Amino acid sequence: MWNETSRRARVYQTFAFGGTMVTTYVWPPPTPNTVVVQESYIKRDGWQSTVSTETPFPWYHNPKVKDTALGKIYSKVDFGSNFLTSKTSMSGGQECRYIKITGNATQRYKGHVLPWIPLTSELGVLPGMTPTEKSQLISKGSTAIARCIPTNPVSGLSNFLGELKRDGFPKRPGESMRKEFERGKTLSGFGSEYLNFEFAMRPFMSDVRSFANVVKNHDKVLKQYLRDSGRTIRRRYEFPTESTVVSSTISSAYYPQGGNLPASWFNSGVLTKEVRTTSKVWFSGAFCYHLNFDDSVMAKLRLYEQKANKLLGIRLTPKLIWDLTPWSWAADWVANYGDVFHNVSAFLADGLVMRHGYVMEHKTITTTYTLPGYTAKVGTDGGNPPLKFTITQERKVRLKASPFGFGLVEADLSLRQKAIIAALGISRSARQAK
């Protein structure tokens, strides 16, 4: 799965929680006095596991090679690889002192107190990605590429005309509602009006705005388009952070936990558990495309076509066919087929490739135990602070794309695509992509 050549695991803290108890006897006359001293200790633990592909130190960084022509060529080669690291850490607990005197016996407690002794299963690092998780991350990577491609048309004339021929002009606002009202179907009228707005009026107005933007900014767009040909164009795309919180009550009558700490010293509190899961996904890549600047007639015609497509989106592509297929919008709600077809269409034209492309995820699961409301029946030093204990599990993943997208290996590339990669000096990236 990871083309693994390196696996490293380390424990950067040791974990222990327990206590010692020492009994001494004091004999002041006329009766003996027993003093029991209990000491508790806690050492917070942490583990980290890393899986990656080792790569040699880029030799072109050598000062003798860096500024040479060969060094400049290989400085654009992507030596990165897939990567996964998981880490677990802990925090919390409170250092407290308690004392209880019963007749001639004195009991003292000094040390850390926790709301909950963590389970072994909670202390481990997050496992590697499942096939489903990897598939979902690759899907997001494909979506990010579709948003970042520098040759994306500013507007979509072909799609606009195709939908206009298939569906006609959208109904005027209020017309659907009026017709249903006349038939005595009030609720149906609201539904028809909403559908007309969502799937007809809104896309139509969006297309009109994009055409107006082309008219207003066509000169600026074309200058940028021509200037970036042959250059490395770096793009980054971030998805909205996904976060979930699940809270539950573990026990309605629970006591502070400590080494040899008697539960009878306390009035119980309510032990709660909160699990907060956060996932941040982003994409980082570098693209390159080439336009035709030759003086031949065919090259000039080809350049005119490239300019027209950049402004208006006039090409007949797999993406256009997919968009005009009935109910394709429903499929795009549950999967990103449209983005996949978009990427296929883009990488088939203009000599477009990615010099490098990575989709990354940072997933964090934070489990917090809290014990408020308890009170001590014995003497205390420092009161009864709410007890908290937090376990933080993190996993960072990086998946590498081929020069033509995610999920491709060198065997999937056409001869033309391989020739483009070789001409750009990044064939090594294609051989490493998985």
RAJO-V709000 format. One record per backbone hydrogen bond with DSSP energy under -1.0 kcal/mol. NH is the residue of the N-H (numbers start at 1). CO is the residue of the C=O. If there is no record, write none. Layout:
NH_CO / NH_CO
This chain:
5_52 / 6_52 / 8_50 / 10_48 / 12_46 / 13_46 / 16_43 / 18_41 / 20_39 / 22_37 / 24_35 / 26_33 / 33_26 / 34_104 / 35_24 / 36_106 / 37_22 / 38_108 / 39_20 / 40_110 / 41_18 / 43_16 / 46_13 / 47_88 / 48_10 / 49_86 / 50_8 / 51_84 / 52_6 / 61_58 / 62_59 / 65_62 / 66_62 / 68_65 / 72_68 / 73_69 / 74_70 / 75_71 / 76_73 / 77_74 / 83_398 / 84_51 / 85_396 / 86_49 / 87_394 / 88_47 / 89_392 / 91_390 / 93_388 / 94_113 / 96_111 / 98_109 / 99_379 / 100_107 / 102_105 / 105_102 / 106_34 / 107_100 / 108_36 / 109_98 / 110_38 / 111_96 / 113_94 / 114_257 / 123_120 / 134_130 / 135_131 / 136_132 / 137_133 / 138_134 / 139_135 / 140_136 / 141_137 / 142_138 / 143_139 / 144_140 / 145_141 / 146_142 / 147_143 / 148_144 / 149_145 / 152_149 / 154_310 / 157_312 / 158_313 / 160_156 / 161_157 / 162_158 / 163_159 / 164_160 / 165_161 / 166_162 / 167_163 / 168_164 / 175_172 / 178_174 / 179_175 / 180_176 / 181_177 / 182_178 / 184_181 / 185_180 / 189_185 / 190_186 / 191_187 / 192_188 / 193_189 / 194_190 / 195_191 / 196_192 / 197_193 / 198_194 / 199_195 / 200_196 / 201_196 / 202_197 / 204_200 / 205_201 / 206_202 / 207_203 / 208_204 / 209_205 / 210_206 / 211_207 / 212_208 / 213_209 / 214_210 / 215_211 / 216_212 / 217_213 / 218_214 / 221_217 / 222_218 / 223_219 / 224_220 / 225_221 / 226_222 / 227_223 / 228_224 / 230_289 / 231_228 / 233_287 / 235_285 / 237_283 / 239_281 / 242_279 / 244_277 / 246_275 / 248_273 / 250_271 / 251_271 / 254_269 / 257_114 / 261_258 / 265_262 / 266_263 / 267_375 / 269_254 / 270_372 / 271_251 / 272_370 / 273_248 / 274_368 / 275_246 / 276_366 / 277_244 / 278_364 / 279_242 / 280_362 / 282_360 / 283_237 / 284_358 / 285_235 / 286_356 / 287_233 / 288_353 / 290_350 / 300_296 / 301_297 / 302_298 / 303_299 / 304_300 / 305_301 / 306_302 / 307_303 / 308_304 / 309_305 / 310_306 / 311_307 / 312_308 / 313_309 / 321_317 / 322_318 / 323_319 / 324_320 / 325_322 / 328_325 / 331_327 / 332_328 / 335_331 / 340_336 / 341_337 / 342_338 / 343_339 / 344_340 / 345_341 / 346_342 / 347_343 / 349_346 / 352_349 / 353_288 / 354_403 / 355_286 / 356_286 / 358_284 / 359_399 / 360_282 / 361_397 / 362_280 / 363_395 / 364_278 / 365_393 / 366_276 / 367_391 / 368_274 / 369_389 / 370_272 / 371_387 / 375_267 / 377_265 / 379_99 / 381_97 / 387_371 / 389_369 / 390_91 / 391_367 / 392_89 / 393_365 / 394_87 / 395_363 / 396_85 / 397_361 / 398_83 / 399_359 / 401_357 / 402_405 / 405_402 / 412_409 / 413_410 / 418_414 / 419_415 / 420_416 / 421_417 / 422_418 / 423_419 / 424_420 / 426_421 / 430_426 / 431_427 / 432_428 / 433_429
